Amino acid sequence: MERFDKYWIGIIIGLVLPGLFAIIYIDHYNLWYPLQTFQFGLGSMLNKLLQVCVFPDLALLFVFYTTDTWRLAKGVLIGSFPYILAAIAFTI
């Protein structure tokens, strides 16, 4: 596991994983119609979607910390910051 303990791998995982999870979540709950008709808006629905999509990053962060891959965990945390900041911005 030491071979994969790099910051840039964690940043890529932290940026891509919430996007993939968002697509799976939207497809599973059939939320394509509200997205197409702009019913999501800038209100609570988009905020909740962003919060749900950051959850896999935080779970993966926990796994990386317990396996002592510190640089990979820090990269995932840095990669998830844009999603966390967007979720905070949409609550205001």
N, C-alpha and C positions, 0 to 999 in steps of 0.2 A: 504494500500500500504506500510505501514511502516514495515510490516512483511517481504516483499521481498527486502527491502533496505539493501542489503549486497554486499560487494565487490566481493566475489567469484561468486555470481550469475551474476554480471555484466561482470566479466572476461570470464566466460563460454559463455555468450551471445556474447560478443565481438569477441571471437575466432571462434565460430560456425556459426554465421550469415553470414559472408562474404563467407565462404565455401559453404553454402547452396545457397546463392545468385549466386555464380559462377556456380554451377551446373545448376540452373534454367536458367541463362543467356546463358550458352553454349548450353543447350538443346533447348532453344527457337530460337536462331539464327543458330542452326545446325552447330556448330563449332567443332564437334567431329572429322571430317575428318582432318582439319588442326592440331588438337592436336595429332592425331595418326601419321601423316606424319611429325611431328616436324617442321611444317611451322610457328609455333608461334615464335620459336627461343627466343633469349634473347633480342629482339628488342622492337619495339614500340607496337606490338600487345599484348604481355604479360603485358607490363606496363599499357596499357589502360584497360586491363581486371582487373588488381589489383586495379586501381583507381576506376573503376565502382563498384567493389565488396566492397570497403570500404564505399561507399556512404550510404548504409542502416544503418551501424553502426553510422555514423555521424547524420543521421536523427533521429535515436533512441536516441542518446545522447541529441539532442535538446528536444525531448519529455520528457526525464527523468529530464532534468534541469528545464523545465517549470512546472513539477509536483512536484518539490522540493524533489526528491529522489536522493540526492547528492552522496551517497556512490555507488548506482547502476550506476549512470552516470559516476563516476570516474572509476569504474570497466570496463565499456564498453570502455572507452577511453584507459585504459591500455591494454585491450584485442585486440583493433584494432591497436596498435602500431606495431606488427610484419608485418602486411599487409602494413601499411604506410611506414615503413622502407624498405620493399621489393620493393614497387613501386618507392621509391626514388633511391634505389640501381640499379634498372634496367634502370633508365633514364641516368645514368652516363656511 
